[in-house]
Amino acid sequence: MVGLYVMRIFFLLFSLVIPAVILYFVIKLAVKKAVKELKDEGTL
């Protein structure tokens, strides 16, 4: 019974953490690209 509870906690953790990490890297990449474009344009 305890093993099932632990597995549910891990599943919940991975179902929340993995998308958050992916979203973080996507946003980080998008911001880096946007800053680079602004620098190329001379705006920044």
PyMOL CGO cylinders between C-alpha atoms (Angstrom):
from pymol import cmd
from pymol.cgo import CYLINDER

trace = [
    CYLINDER, 0.00, 0.00, 0.00, 2.82, 2.40, 0.85, 0.3, 1, 1, 1, 1, 1, 1,
    CYLINDER, 2.82, 2.40, 0.85, 4.63, 1.54, -2.38, 0.3, 1, 1, 1, 1, 1, 1,
    CYLINDER, 4.63, 1.54, -2.38, 1.58, 2.52, -4.40, 0.3, 1, 1, 1, 1, 1, 1,
    CYLINDER, 1.58, 2.52, -4.40, 1.40, 5.85, -2.54, 0.3, 1, 1, 1, 1, 1, 1,
    CYLINDER, 1.40, 5.85, -2.54, 5.09, 6.52, -3.24, 0.3, 1, 1, 1, 1, 1, 1,
    CYLINDER, 5.09, 6.52, -3.24, 4.60, 5.69, -6.94, 0.3, 1, 1, 1, 1, 1, 1,
    CYLINDER, 4.60, 5.69, -6.94, 1.65, 8.12, -7.11, 0.3, 1, 1, 1, 1, 1, 1,
    CYLINDER, 1.65, 8.12, -7.11, 3.78, 10.88, -5.55, 0.3, 1, 1, 1, 1, 1, 1,
    CYLINDER, 3.78, 10.88, -5.55, 6.58, 10.26, -8.06, 0.3, 1, 1, 1, 1, 1, 1,
    CYLINDER, 6.58, 10.26, -8.06, 4.12, 10.23, -10.96, 0.3, 1, 1, 1, 1, 1, 1,
    CYLINDER, 4.12, 10.23, -10.96, 2.57, 13.50, -9.79, 0.3, 1, 1, 1, 1, 1, 1,
    CYLINDER, 2.57, 13.50, -9.79, 6.01, 15.03, -9.32, 0.3, 1, 1, 1, 1, 1, 1,
    CYLINDER, 6.01, 15.03, -9.32, 7.18, 14.03, -12.80, 0.3, 1, 1, 1, 1, 1, 1,
    CYLINDER, 7.18, 14.03, -12.80, 3.91, 15.11, -14.41, 0.3, 1, 1, 1, 1, 1, 1,
    CYLINDER, 3.91, 15.11, -14.41, 4.41, 18.60, -12.95, 0.3, 1, 1, 1, 1, 1, 1,
    CYLINDER, 4.41, 18.60, -12.95, 8.20, 19.01, -12.97, 0.3, 1, 1, 1, 1, 1, 1,
    CYLINDER, 8.20, 19.01, -12.97, 9.01, 17.77, -16.49, 0.3, 1, 1, 1, 1, 1, 1,
    CYLINDER, 9.01, 17.77, -16.49, 6.60, 20.14, -18.31, 0.3, 1, 1, 1, 1, 1, 1,
    CYLINDER, 6.60, 20.14, -18.31, 7.80, 23.01, -16.08, 0.3, 1, 1, 1, 1, 1, 1,
    CYLINDER, 7.80, 23.01, -16.08, 11.44, 22.31, -17.00, 0.3, 1, 1, 1, 1, 1, 1,
    CYLINDER, 11.44, 22.31, -17.00, 10.60, 22.05, -20.71, 0.3, 1, 1, 1, 1, 1, 1,
    CYLINDER, 10.60, 22.05, -20.71, 8.62, 25.30, -20.53, 0.3, 1, 1, 1, 1, 1, 1,
    CYLINDER, 8.62, 25.30, -20.53, 11.54, 27.00, -18.74, 0.3, 1, 1, 1, 1, 1, 1,
    CYLINDER, 11.54, 27.00, -18.74, 14.00, 26.03, -21.47, 0.3, 1, 1, 1, 1, 1, 1,
    CYLINDER, 14.00, 26.03, -21.47, 11.60, 27.02, -24.27, 0.3, 1, 1, 1, 1, 1, 1,
    CYLINDER, 11.60, 27.02, -24.27, 11.04, 30.45, -22.71, 0.3, 1, 1, 1, 1, 1, 1,
    CYLINDER, 11.04, 30.45, -22.71, 14.76, 30.87, -22.04, 0.3, 1, 1, 1, 1, 1, 1,
    CYLINDER, 14.76, 30.87, -22.04, 15.57, 30.05, -25.67, 0.3, 1, 1, 1, 1, 1, 1,
    CYLINDER, 15.57, 30.05, -25.67, 12.87, 32.41, -26.96, 0.3, 1, 1, 1, 1, 1, 1,
    CYLINDER, 12.87, 32.41, -26.96, 14.11, 35.29, -24.79, 0.3, 1, 1, 1, 1, 1, 1,
    CYLINDER, 14.11, 35.29, -24.79, 17.71, 34.68, -25.85, 0.3, 1, 1, 1, 1, 1, 1,
    CYLINDER, 17.71, 34.68, -25.85, 16.69, 34.72, -29.52, 0.3, 1, 1, 1, 1, 1, 1,
    CYLINDER, 16.69, 34.72, -29.52, 14.59, 37.87, -29.05, 0.3, 1, 1, 1, 1, 1, 1,
    CYLINDER, 14.59, 37.87, -29.05, 17.46, 39.70, -27.34, 0.3, 1, 1, 1, 1, 1, 1,
    CYLINDER, 17.46, 39.70, -27.34, 19.81, 38.65, -30.14, 0.3, 1, 1, 1, 1, 1, 1,
    CYLINDER, 19.81, 38.65, -30.14, 17.40, 39.97, -32.78, 0.3, 1, 1, 1, 1, 1, 1,
    CYLINDER, 17.40, 39.97, -32.78, 17.02, 43.26, -30.93, 0.3, 1, 1, 1, 1, 1, 1,
    CYLINDER, 17.02, 43.26, -30.93, 20.80, 43.61, -30.70, 0.3, 1, 1, 1, 1, 1, 1,
    CYLINDER, 20.80, 43.61, -30.70, 21.12, 42.91, -34.42, 0.3, 1, 1, 1, 1, 1, 1,
    CYLINDER, 21.12, 42.91, -34.42, 18.54, 45.60, -35.17, 0.3, 1, 1, 1, 1, 1, 1,
    CYLINDER, 18.54, 45.60, -35.17, 20.36, 48.05, -32.92, 0.3, 1, 1, 1, 1, 1, 1,
    CYLINDER, 20.36, 48.05, -32.92, 17.34, 48.60, -30.71, 0.3, 1, 1, 1, 1, 1, 1,
    CYLINDER, 17.34, 48.60, -30.71, 19.03, 47.22, -27.62, 0.3, 1, 1, 1, 1, 1, 1,
]
cmd.load_cgo(trace, "trace")
